[in-house]
Amino acid sequence: MLPSLAGSRPGTGQVPGPARLSAKASTFTESVIRDMTRLAVAHDAVNLAQGFPDFSCPVELKDAAKAAIDADVNQYAITWGAPAFRAAIAAKVAGAYPGWTVDPDTEICVTCGATEAMIATMLGLVDPGEEVIFFEPFYENYGPDAILSGATPRLVKLRAPDWSFDEAELRAAFTDRTRAIVINTPHNPTGKMFGRAELDLIAELCQRYDALVVTDEIYEHIQYLGPGGHIPPATVPGLEDRTVTVNALSKTYAVTGWRVGWTIAPAALTEGIRKTHDFLTVGAAAPLQAAGIAAMGLPAAYYAELAESYQARRDLLCAALADVGFGVSRPDGAYYVMCDTRALDPAGDDVAFARHLVADIGVACVPGSSFFADPADGRHIIRFAFPKREATLLEAAARLRTLS
Ligand SMILES: Cc1ncc(COP(=O)(O)O)c(C=O)c1O
């Protein structure tokens, strides 16, 4: 029996009558992460649950968004993205990764965030019953994405402490029904960065089974391995013509509420994504796409400073969590830290412990079970997010110190 990827809490199930949900919607729950944010607000807690910044976005983006609204950029953009924004995305990719050439006319689809990019990709390219491989722990959206597209998930475990996977387990996960493997690098929640050898193995298997890679690179510039640390799968030999790259303005430019993302994929795949996207949302906000052009034009120094400032936040929070007694898994990328709670919560009830933290200590985090198909695998884990001002992280640290 293949695992369900529906998340840690059972859905409400189907009830008869007009209040009946679809069979698909009955199998998953509302997001635990966004639920924790609601609890954080209710308890006036420091929100280290959901991954959104509490600092400003670059002024260049604000100015460009305001100018676009003043210029009456108010109507639908072209469904798959304003041409100038698509050209800017292609130019930025070519600058960041020499040799990776993207045709903005045929290989990009602008979406409402990475979230829509992922579901449009799954619905546009995967048929019900086909298998999609996910690494576990996984970002919680991928479960409902798989269910909604009718895909059958196959899970491959990332193992602490280095979050590597077992080659034999990955090989065994590929079958004649495999349509795609989903990669997220840098990885939420573990901070893993997929390395060259791992991607070469994935390339070998995808070619053998004629499978796609769908890669979520929303944290591409938030990584601590230095220049060259992030390897986009689309640049790996053998994957160029079978990779869908998902990305967004959300994290790199601190605008998670703008809902602007995109896919990059060969023209034949982009056609399926564009059609699906058209009927899901028509398009992303037109004036914010104009601001996206300003984002793509930011200098290399912006990205260097971004990584440096996130590294300082990571180091501050990891040290504070270790002081309190958590077992800390220092991330190589993204802006989350997974903690082993055994010393502080021997009972191993991650949901109860997270609720205690938010209600009694005043810090919100995410229970580890949200990232596993079997909730038991996450019961000694919680995840903190650190896209926050230093003052916010220091306040969280001070509150957490009352735990020990
Ligand atoms: C791995 C990953 N992908 C996608 C998203 C959502 O991206 P967006 O806000 O652009 O839809 C998140 C947000 O936390 C994420 O962690």
The ligand as an SDF file (V2000), in Angstrom:
LIG
                    3D

 16 16  0  0  0  0  0  0  0  0999 V2000
    9.1600   24.9880   -0.1620 C   0  0  0  0  0  0  0  0  0  0  0  0
    8.1100   26.0300   -0.3370 C   0  0  0  0  0  0  0  0  0  0  0  0
    7.5040   26.1410   -1.5170 N   0  0  0  0  0  0  0  0  0  0  0  0
    6.5280   27.0530   -1.7170 C   0  0  0  0  0  0  0  0  0  0  0  0
    6.1390   27.9090   -0.7020 C   0  0  0  0  0  0  0  0  0  0  0  0
    5.0330   28.8980   -0.9590 C   0  0  0  0  0  0  0  0  0  0  0  0
    5.4710   29.8490   -1.8800 O   0  0  0  0  0  0  0  0  0  0  0  0
    4.5160   31.0340   -2.3350 P   0  0  0  0  0  0  0  0  0  0  0  0
    4.2540   31.8800   -1.1540 O   0  0  0  0  0  0  0  0  0  0  0  0
    5.2940   31.7490   -3.4010 O   0  0  0  0  0  0  0  0  0  0  0  0
    3.2910   30.4210   -2.8820 O   0  0  0  0  0  0  0  0  0  0  0  0
    6.7450   27.8180    0.5530 C   0  0  0  0  0  0  0  0  0  0  0  0
    6.3180   28.6950    1.6560 C   0  0  0  0  0  0  0  0  0  0  0  0
    6.6400   28.5280    2.8000 O   0  0  0  0  0  0  0  0  0  0  0  0
    7.7610   26.8630    0.7300 C   0  0  0  0  0  0  0  0  0  0  0  0
    8.3840   26.7290    1.9070 O   0  0  0  0  0  0  0  0  0  0  0  0
  1  2  1  0
  2  3  1  0
  2 15  2  0
  3  4  2  0
  4  5  1  0
  5  6  1  0
  5 12  2  0
  6  7  1  0
  7  8  1  0
  8  9  2  0
  8 10  1  0
  8 11  1  0
 12 13  1  0
 12 15  1  0
 13 14  2  0
 15 16  1  0
M  END
$$$$
